[in-house]
Amino acid sequence: MLFILAASATWPQIPARSVSRDESEITDVFLAYIVGIMLGDHELDVDGPTLLEVFPEFEGSSLDFPFHDIDRISRVSSPDGAVITVDFVRPLSFPVPVDILGYHPGLIYTTRRVAFVETALGTHGELSHVHVLIRRDGEIGIDFDRWLDLLLGSLLSDVDARVLAVAELDGRWHAILGGDTPDGSTIVGVLDLLRNRILLRPASALRDLAREFLESP
Protein backbone atom coordinates (compact mmCIF):
# COMPACT_ATOMS: atom_id res chain seq x y z
CA MET A 1 0.00 0.00 0.00
CA LEU A 2 2.81 2.42 0.84
CA PHE A 3 4.45 1.64 -2.50
CA ILE A 4 1.21 2.41 -4.35
CA LEU A 5 0.78 5.70 -2.49
CA ALA A 6 4.38 6.71 -3.20
CA ALA A 7 4.02 5.84 -6.87
CA SER A 8 0.78 7.76 -7.23
CA ALA A 9 2.30 10.79 -5.52
CA THR A 10 4.99 11.06 -8.20
CA TRP A 11 2.83 10.06 -11.19
CA PRO A 12 2.75 12.75 -13.88
CA GLN A 13 -0.33 14.95 -14.00
CA ILE A 14 -1.10 15.61 -17.66
CA PRO A 15 -4.38 17.10 -18.90
CA ALA A 16 -5.90 15.36 -21.92
CA ARG A 17 -5.05 16.58 -25.42
CA SER A 18 -8.73 17.57 -25.78
CA VAL A 19 -8.14 20.71 -23.66
CA SER A 20 -6.21 22.24 -26.59
CA ARG A 21 -7.55 25.10 -28.66
CA ASP A 22 -8.46 24.14 -32.21
CA GLU A 23 -5.79 24.49 -34.90
CA SER A 24 -8.06 26.98 -36.67
CA GLU A 25 -7.36 29.32 -33.71
CA ILE A 26 -3.78 28.45 -32.68
CA THR A 27 -1.58 26.73 -35.24
CA ASP A 28 1.18 25.44 -32.99
CA VAL A 29 0.07 22.22 -31.26
CA PHE A 30 2.00 22.82 -28.04
CA LEU A 31 0.89 26.45 -27.64
CA ALA A 32 -2.70 25.38 -28.35
CA TYR A 33 -2.35 22.87 -25.49
CA ILE A 34 -0.83 25.37 -23.03
CA VAL A 35 -3.50 28.00 -23.77
CA GLY A 36 -6.18 25.33 -23.27
CA ILE A 37 -4.68 24.39 -19.91
CA MET A 38 -4.78 28.02 -18.74
CA LEU A 39 -8.33 28.63 -19.98
CA GLY A 40 -9.58 25.48 -18.26
CA ASP A 41 -7.51 26.12 -15.10
CA HIS A 42 -6.02 22.62 -15.30
CA GLU A 43 -3.10 21.51 -13.17
CA LEU A 44 0.05 20.12 -14.80
CA ASP A 45 3.07 18.32 -13.36
CA VAL A 46 5.37 16.45 -15.75
CA ASP A 47 8.87 16.35 -17.20
CA GLY A 48 9.57 17.10 -20.84
CA PRO A 49 10.44 13.56 -22.04
CA THR A 50 7.26 12.12 -20.45
CA LEU A 51 5.18 14.87 -22.05
CA LEU A 52 6.60 13.84 -25.44
CA GLU A 53 5.86 10.17 -24.73
CA VAL A 54 2.20 11.04 -24.17
CA PHE A 55 1.99 13.62 -26.97
CA PRO A 56 4.72 12.79 -29.54
CA GLU A 57 3.23 15.34 -31.95
CA PHE A 58 4.59 18.12 -29.73
CA GLU A 59 8.08 17.32 -30.98
CA GLY A 60 6.91 18.57 -34.37
CA SER A 61 5.82 21.85 -32.83
CA SER A 62 6.80 24.92 -34.82
CA LEU A 63 8.33 26.28 -31.61
CA ASP A 64 11.06 23.62 -31.71
CA PHE A 65 10.99 23.77 -27.91
CA PRO A 66 13.76 21.83 -26.07
CA PHE A 67 11.41 19.36 -24.33
CA HIS A 68 14.21 16.93 -23.47
CA ASP A 69 15.88 19.66 -21.42
CA ILE A 70 12.82 20.13 -19.18
CA ASP A 71 13.34 18.52 -15.78
CA ARG A 72 9.85 19.53 -14.64
CA ILE A 73 7.03 21.78 -15.77
CA SER A 74 4.16 22.43 -13.40
CA ARG A 75 1.06 24.56 -13.08
CA VAL A 76 -0.58 24.73 -9.64
CA SER A 77 -3.91 26.53 -9.26
CA SER A 78 -4.65 28.82 -6.34
CA PRO A 79 -7.18 31.54 -5.45
CA ASP A 80 -4.36 34.12 -5.70
CA GLY A 81 -3.37 33.04 -9.22
CA ALA A 82 -1.85 29.89 -10.64
CA VAL A 83 1.89 29.34 -10.36
CA ILE A 84 3.72 28.05 -13.43
CA THR A 85 7.24 26.74 -12.88
CA VAL A 86 9.67 25.35 -15.45
CA ASP A 87 12.84 23.62 -14.23
CA PHE A 88 15.44 22.89 -16.90
CA VAL A 89 18.33 20.47 -16.55
CA ARG A 90 20.69 23.44 -17.02
CA PRO A 91 20.54 27.10 -18.10
CA LEU A 92 19.49 27.11 -21.75
CA SER A 93 20.20 29.06 -24.91
CA PHE A 94 18.34 28.07 -28.09
CA PRO A 95 17.24 29.74 -31.34
CA VAL A 96 14.18 32.00 -31.34
CA PRO A 97 11.56 29.60 -32.74
CA VAL A 98 9.57 32.12 -34.78
CA ASP A 99 10.78 34.23 -37.64
CA ILE A 100 11.14 37.85 -38.62
CA LEU A 101 11.67 38.55 -42.30
CA GLY A 102 11.86 34.80 -42.90
CA TYR A 103 14.74 34.40 -40.45
CA HIS A 104 15.19 33.05 -36.91
CA PRO A 105 16.48 36.24 -35.38
CA GLY A 106 18.49 35.34 -32.28
CA LEU A 107 18.59 33.27 -29.09
CA ILE A 108 16.27 32.69 -26.15
CA TYR A 109 18.12 32.24 -22.87
CA THR A 110 16.89 31.01 -19.48
CA THR A 111 18.13 30.22 -16.01
CA ARG A 112 17.63 26.67 -14.69
CA ARG A 113 14.34 27.69 -13.08
CA VAL A 114 11.78 30.18 -14.33
CA ALA A 115 8.52 30.75 -12.44
CA PHE A 116 5.47 32.89 -13.13
CA VAL A 117 2.30 33.88 -11.33
CA GLU A 118 -0.65 33.65 -13.72
CA THR A 119 -3.71 35.87 -13.42
CA ALA A 120 -6.90 35.34 -15.42
CA LEU A 121 -8.40 38.73 -16.28
CA GLY A 122 -11.20 37.57 -18.59
CA THR A 123 -12.20 40.64 -20.59
CA HIS A 124 -9.81 43.59 -20.50
CA GLY A 125 -10.84 46.51 -22.69
CA GLU A 126 -10.96 45.24 -26.29
CA LEU A 127 -9.30 41.97 -25.31
CA SER A 128 -10.96 38.74 -24.18
CA HIS A 129 -9.76 35.51 -22.53
CA VAL A 130 -6.79 37.41 -21.11
CA HIS A 131 -4.22 35.53 -19.02
CA VAL A 132 -1.17 37.42 -17.75
CA LEU A 133 1.97 35.77 -16.39
CA ILE A 134 4.31 37.83 -14.21
CA ARG A 135 7.82 36.45 -13.72
CA ARG A 136 8.62 35.95 -10.06
CA ASP A 137 11.75 33.79 -10.19
CA GLY A 138 14.63 33.23 -12.60
CA GLU A 139 15.40 34.87 -15.93
CA ILE A 140 14.19 34.47 -19.48
CA GLY A 141 15.06 36.77 -22.33
CA ILE A 142 15.86 37.18 -26.01
CA ASP A 143 19.19 38.20 -27.48
CA PHE A 144 18.44 39.35 -31.02
CA ASP A 145 21.09 39.35 -33.73
CA ARG A 146 22.86 42.70 -33.88
CA TRP A 147 22.04 43.43 -37.52
CA LEU A 148 18.31 43.10 -36.80
CA ASP A 149 18.64 45.48 -33.83
CA LEU A 150 20.18 48.02 -36.19
CA LEU A 151 17.76 47.38 -39.07
CA LEU A 152 14.54 47.61 -37.07
CA GLY A 153 15.61 50.19 -34.49
CA SER A 154 13.00 50.82 -31.79
CA LEU A 155 10.77 48.03 -33.17
CA LEU A 156 13.19 45.37 -31.95
CA SER A 157 15.65 45.06 -29.07
CA ASP A 158 17.21 42.51 -26.76
CA VAL A 159 14.79 41.98 -23.89
CA ASP A 160 14.74 40.65 -20.34
CA ALA A 161 11.17 39.29 -20.25
CA ARG A 162 9.09 40.08 -17.16
CA VAL A 163 5.53 39.79 -18.51
CA LEU A 164 3.96 37.15 -20.75
CA ALA A 165 0.31 37.07 -21.76
CA VAL A 166 -2.18 35.46 -24.09
CA ALA A 167 -5.31 37.22 -25.28
CA GLU A 168 -7.91 37.18 -28.02
CA LEU A 169 -8.53 40.30 -30.11
CA ASP A 170 -11.24 40.39 -32.78
CA GLY A 171 -11.45 36.60 -32.75
CA ARG A 172 -7.70 36.11 -33.15
CA TRP A 173 -5.28 34.75 -30.51
CA HIS A 174 -2.02 36.50 -29.65
CA ALA A 175 0.91 35.87 -27.31
CA ILE A 176 2.49 38.97 -25.79
CA LEU A 177 5.93 39.46 -24.24
CA GLY A 178 7.04 42.55 -22.36
CA GLY A 179 10.31 43.36 -20.66
CA ASP A 180 13.33 45.55 -20.18
CA THR A 181 15.88 46.53 -22.83
CA PRO A 182 19.63 47.07 -22.27
CA ASP A 183 19.17 50.87 -22.38
CA GLY A 184 16.73 50.80 -19.45
CA SER A 185 13.50 51.23 -21.41
CA THR A 186 10.72 48.69 -21.96
CA ILE A 187 9.57 46.94 -25.10
CA VAL A 188 6.60 44.76 -26.06
CA GLY A 189 6.49 42.04 -28.71
CA VAL A 190 3.38 40.30 -30.05
CA LEU A 191 3.06 36.93 -31.78
CA ASP A 192 0.06 36.12 -33.99
CA LEU A 193 -0.76 32.58 -32.88
CA LEU A 194 -2.57 31.64 -36.08
CA ARG A 195 0.21 32.67 -38.46
CA ASN A 196 3.11 32.12 -36.01
CA ARG A 197 4.51 35.52 -36.95
CA ILE A 198 5.88 38.35 -34.83
CA LEU A 199 3.89 41.52 -35.53
CA LEU A 200 6.10 44.55 -36.05
CA ARG A 201 3.16 46.94 -35.56
CA PRO A 202 0.65 45.17 -33.28
CA ALA A 203 -2.65 46.67 -32.14
CA SER A 204 -2.29 49.18 -29.32
CA ALA A 205 -4.61 47.14 -27.08
CA LEU A 206 -2.09 44.29 -27.08
CA ARG A 207 0.91 46.53 -26.40
CA ASP A 208 -0.93 48.45 -23.69
CA LEU A 209 -1.80 45.27 -21.80
CA ALA A 210 1.85 44.36 -21.34
CA ARG A 211 2.92 47.93 -20.57
CA GLU A 212 0.27 48.18 -17.86
CA PHE A 213 1.86 45.25 -15.99
CA LEU A 214 5.42 46.30 -16.73
CA GLU A 215 4.69 49.60 -15.01
CA SER A 216 2.96 48.00 -12.00
CA PRO A 217 5.03 47.97 -8.80
VOGU-3710 file (C-alpha; in Angstrom, 3 decimals, decimal comma):
1> mlfilaasat> 0,000/0,000/0,000  2,811/2,425/0,845  4,449/1,644/-2,499  1,206/2,408/-4,349  0,783/5,700/-2,493  4,375/6,714/-3,197  4,022/5,844/-6,866  0,775/7,757/-7,229  2,305/10,786/-5,518  4,986/11,064/-8,202
11> wpqiparsvs> 2,829/10,059/-11,187  2,745/12,751/-13,880  -0,332/14,947/-13,999  -1,099/15,609/-17,659  -4,382/17,096/-18,901  -5,903/15,355/-21,923  -5,046/16,579/-25,416  -8,728/17,572/-25,776  -8,139/20,705/-23,659  -6,208/22,236/-26,587
21> rdeseitdvf> -7,555/25,100/-28,665  -8,456/24,145/-32,210  -5,786/24,493/-34,902  -8,060/26,979/-36,672  -7,360/29,316/-33,710  -3,781/28,453/-32,684  -1,578/26,728/-35,244  1,184/25,435/-32,992  0,070/22,219/-31,262  2,003/22,825/-28,044
31> layivgimlg> 0,892/26,450/-27,637  -2,697/25,379/-28,345  -2,353/22,871/-25,493  -0,831/25,367/-23,028  -3,497/27,995/-23,767  -6,176/25,333/-23,275  -4,684/24,388/-19,906  -4,784/28,016/-18,739  -8,325/28,631/-19,984  -9,579/25,476/-18,261
41> dheldvdgpt> -7,514/26,120/-15,101  -6,025/22,620/-15,302  -3,096/21,511/-13,171  0,053/20,121/-14,800  3,072/18,317/-13,356  5,366/16,446/-15,747  8,866/16,350/-17,197  9,570/17,097/-20,845  10,436/13,557/-22,043  7,263/12,123/-20,453
51> llevfpefeg> 5,179/14,866/-22,046  6,596/13,843/-25,439  5,862/10,175/-24,734  2,200/11,040/-24,166  1,993/13,621/-26,974  4,717/12,790/-29,540  3,233/15,335/-31,952  4,587/18,119/-29,725  8,084/17,317/-30,984  6,906/18,574/-34,374
61> ssldfpfhdi> 5,818/21,852/-32,825  6,801/24,922/-34,822  8,328/26,284/-31,606  11,060/23,623/-31,707  10,991/23,773/-27,906  13,756/21,826/-26,072  11,412/19,361/-24,330  14,209/16,929/-23,474  15,885/19,664/-21,418  12,823/20,129/-19,177
71> drisrvsspd> 13,341/18,524/-15,784  9,853/19,535/-14,639  7,033/21,778/-15,771  4,158/22,429/-13,399  1,056/24,557/-13,076  -0,576/24,732/-9,643  -3,906/26,532/-9,262  -4,648/28,816/-6,338  -7,178/31,543/-5,452  -4,358/34,118/-5,704
81> gavitvdfvr> -3,374/33,038/-9,221  -1,854/29,888/-10,643  1,894/29,344/-10,357  3,716/28,048/-13,434  7,244/26,737/-12,876  9,674/25,353/-15,446  12,837/23,622/-14,230  15,444/22,891/-16,897  18,331/20,474/-16,548  20,690/23,441/-17,024
91> plsfpvpvdi> 20,536/27,095/-18,102  19,495/27,105/-21,745  20,197/29,062/-24,909  18,340/28,072/-28,087  17,243/29,745/-31,335  14,185/31,996/-31,342  11,565/29,595/-32,737  9,566/32,121/-34,783  10,779/34,231/-37,642  11,140/37,852/-38,621
101> lgyhpgliyt> 11,674/38,554/-42,301  11,859/34,802/-42,899  14,743/34,400/-40,452  15,191/33,046/-36,915  16,484/36,240/-35,376  18,492/35,339/-32,279  18,593/33,266/-29,091  16,270/32,689/-26,153  18,115/32,240/-22,866  16,889/31,009/-19,477
111> trrvafveta> 18,133/30,219/-16,011  17,634/26,674/-14,693  14,341/27,686/-13,084  11,776/30,180/-14,334  8,521/30,749/-12,444  5,469/32,895/-13,130  2,297/33,882/-11,327  -0,646/33,648/-13,717  -3,708/35,871/-13,423  -6,902/35,342/-15,418
121> lgthgelshv> -8,401/38,727/-16,280  -11,196/37,574/-18,591  -12,200/40,640/-20,588  -9,808/43,592/-20,497  -10,839/46,507/-22,689  -10,959/45,243/-26,287  -9,303/41,966/-25,314  -10,958/38,741/-24,179  -9,757/35,509/-22,532  -6,791/37,405/-21,108
131> hvlirrdgei> -4,216/35,527/-19,021  -1,172/37,420/-17,746  1,975/35,767/-16,388  4,308/37,827/-14,209  7,819/36,445/-13,717  8,620/35,953/-10,064  11,755/33,790/-10,192  14,632/33,231/-12,601  15,397/34,868/-15,931  14,185/34,473/-19,479
141> gidfdrwldl> 15,056/36,772/-22,333  15,857/37,181/-26,006  19,194/38,198/-27,477  18,439/39,349/-31,021  21,088/39,351/-33,727  22,859/42,698/-33,877  22,043/43,425/-37,519  18,308/43,101/-36,800  18,636/45,480/-33,834  20,185/48,024/-36,192
151> llgsllsdvd> 17,756/47,383/-39,067  14,536/47,610/-37,071  15,612/50,193/-34,485  12,998/50,818/-31,788  10,772/48,034/-33,174  13,191/45,372/-31,948  15,652/45,060/-29,068  17,209/42,508/-26,755  14,786/41,982/-23,893  14,737/40,651/-20,337
161> arvlavaeld> 11,174/39,292/-20,250  9,093/40,076/-17,161  5,530/39,793/-18,506  3,964/37,152/-20,747  0,313/37,074/-21,756  -2,182/35,456/-24,087  -5,310/37,221/-25,284  -7,908/37,183/-28,016  -8,535/40,298/-30,106  -11,240/40,395/-32,782
171> grwhailggd> -11,451/36,602/-32,747  -7,704/36,110/-33,145  -5,278/34,753/-30,514  -2,020/36,498/-29,651  0,910/35,868/-27,309  2,492/38,968/-25,791  5,934/39,458/-24,239  7,041/42,553/-22,364  10,314/43,363/-20,665  13,329/45,552/-20,181
181> tpdgstivgv> 15,878/46,529/-22,826  19,626/47,071/-22,269  19,174/50,868/-22,376  16,728/50,798/-19,450  13,497/51,231/-21,409  10,722/48,690/-21,956  9,567/46,943/-25,102  6,598/44,756/-26,056  6,488/42,036/-28,709  3,383/40,301/-30,046
191> ldllrnrill> 3,062/36,930/-31,780  0,056/36,124/-33,988  -0,761/32,577/-32,882  -2,569/31,636/-36,081  0,208/32,674/-38,459  3,115/32,121/-36,014  4,508/35,519/-36,952  5,880/38,346/-34,832  3,888/41,519/-35,526  6,095/44,548/-36,046
201> rpasalrdla> 3,157/46,938/-35,556  0,655/45,172/-33,281  -2,647/46,672/-32,143  -2,290/49,181/-29,316  -4,613/47,140/-27,077  -2,092/44,289/-27,085  0,910/46,527/-26,402  -0,934/48,449/-23,690  -1,801/45,270/-21,798  1,853/44,358/-21,341
211> reflesp> 2,922/47,930/-20,574  0,273/48,178/-17,855  1,857/45,252/-15,994  5,422/46,299/-16,732  4,690/49,600/-15,010  2,961/48,004/-12,000  5,031/47,970/-8,799
//
